[in-house]
């Protein structure tokens, strides 16, 4: 059994084939020039000695090269996640290694390989990134290390059976990024707009010194008289307002963009806006629906609420059926009693599909602030930027323009009926929703 394992782990080195090729050429040449055969025999003996020394070196220790993989406890969907490989050369000489990591089948990467030289008794860390585009469990398989001997004549394969199963969750990396940027002075660099507040719809917080640019209407004259300097009232956003994310699990949310479905974009944005709402001391809730109610979380502001939302988002999947908007409305009417911000993630592609569900949306908008999310088809939009000279190309451009026009008409129809609408590219969804939420807070629409 040990002999079989020895044979299975043995491979030819890079230089072995080159040396054998030279030896064969020399032996053939020796038929014409007999003295050349002496050189051929000398090189053959030297090659045999080098091959033997490489075998002894590579099998001197049971495991000449140690390797282990470090994977996060969970991966973030749609983001680059760092994977680390720790490699230690226990031999006293430099070896050339080739590392093949068995990546999960979802990545469809079949040519992954890392090549490097490691000095004697050296330890190195190799990093690479993976970008999952679908939630679920990902299985990392074995790690294969092909260690080449000092002379490059023999190679030994070393396997590390480090099978690891890692769940891929909605984009918590994106959530943390926006959490930091939304509260920093660099927020405008990533597109988070600073909204000018209108009126005094916010709650009183404290009294502070006047700063140039403050609204003179907020001057507190009593405190000014006592302190003998201008003092103004400081206000903060109203708190404990409810923000619900309603996600359509119907077939329209299966459309893919840049490898991810619209549903996954909606899930990532839901996690981001729920976290921002909780940081603003509002309450975040969730409802997912198709032909039935898939999940419902009442709006809360407790510490575990974000984790509950994350766990619910991890499990949901789209179907191929049309969603039941009537059932969705009845659920909202029954369980959401306060005026709330309702963010509806869907994708009406035609006015006909909107008209079927418009009466329901109008009923919901009578009691809540409804924001309907629609997705721009960026691939169709790119067709309009191309110069077309063929009849077929012009025809496609006209069709694409009609699609885009109908999307704009859908937004206009929603606004006309008192329903807020946001038409956005999928990749800009999170930042655009944050801006809308901050705008609603600043204007006191909730």
C-alpha positions, 0 to 999 in steps of 0.5 A: 500500500505504501508503494502504491502511495509512493507511485501515485505521489511521484511525478516527473520534474520540469527538467527531466524531459529536457535532459532525457530529450538531450540524451536521446538526441546524443545517442542518435547522433552517436551512430554517426559520431561514436565518441558522442555516446560517451557524453550521452552516458555521462549525462544519463548517469548524472541525470539518474543521480540527480533524480535519485537525490530529488527522490531522497530529498522529497521523501526525507520527511513524511510531509516536507511541505505543510499547507493549510487554508484559512476561509472566513466563517461566511462569505459575502455575496457579490463581493471579493472575499479573501482566502489565505493559504499558509505554506511552510517548507520544512526542507533545508533547501529551496523548492519550487511548488505549484498549489492547486486548490479545489474551489467550489463548483459555483465559481466554475474556475478550473485553472486555478494554480499558484506557482512560487519558490520557497526557501528552506524552512520558510513560511509564506502566505498566499492570498487570492479572492473569490466573488460568489454571486449566489447565496448558499453553501460553498464547499472547498475541497482538497489542496494539492501541493506539487513540490519539485526537488532541488534539481528539478528532476522529480516532483512529489504531490502532497494532499491536504484533505481540508474540506471546508463548507462555508455559507454565502450570506447577503453582502455584509461587506457592502453593509459595513462599508455604507455604515461607515461612509454614511456617518463620515465626512467622505459620504459624498465621495461614494454618492451619499447626498447631503439633504437640506432640511426643510422646516422643524419637523424633527425632534428637539435635541439640545441648545448649542452655540450659533454657527455661521449658516444656521437657520436664524429661525432656530435661534433660542432668544431666551438662552441668547439673553442668558448667555449673552451670545447667540444660541440655537436649538439643535434638532435631530431626526424623528426616531422609531419610524418603521421601515419595511422592505418588501421583496417580490420573489416572482419570476421577474426577479430572476433576471441576471445582471453581472452574474447576480439576479435582481433578487440578490441585488434587492437582498443586498440593498435590503440588508444595507438600508435595514442597517442604516435605519437601525443606526438612525434609531428607526425600526426595520422590518421585512416581508417577502412574498410570491404566491404566498407570504414567504417570511415576515418580520415585524419592524423592531429596533432591538439588537438582534433585529439585523441578524434576524433579517440577515438569516431570513434573507439568506434562505429566500429564493425566487420562483417562476410564478406571478406574485400575489399582490393582493395577499401582500397588501392584506398582510401589510394592512393586517400587521403594519398599523403605523404609517411606515416607509414601504420599500417595494423591490419589484420590476414592472417591465410593461405598463400592462403589468403595472396596471394590474397591480396599481390599484393595490399600490394606491390603497397601500400608499393611502396609509404609508409612504410607498417607494417602488424600486424598478431596475434599469436594463443596463444591457438594453441601455448599452445598445443605444450607445452603439452606432448602428449601420445595418437594418437589423442593428437599427431595428434593435436600437428602436426596440431598446428605446421603446423598452426604456421609454416604457420604464420612464412611463411606468415611473411617471404613472406611479408618481402621478398616483402618489407613489414614489418610484426609483428607477436605478441600475442594479449595481447602484441600488444600495446607494440610491436607496440610502439617498432616498431614505435620507431625503424622506427623513430630511423632508419629513415625509414619514 
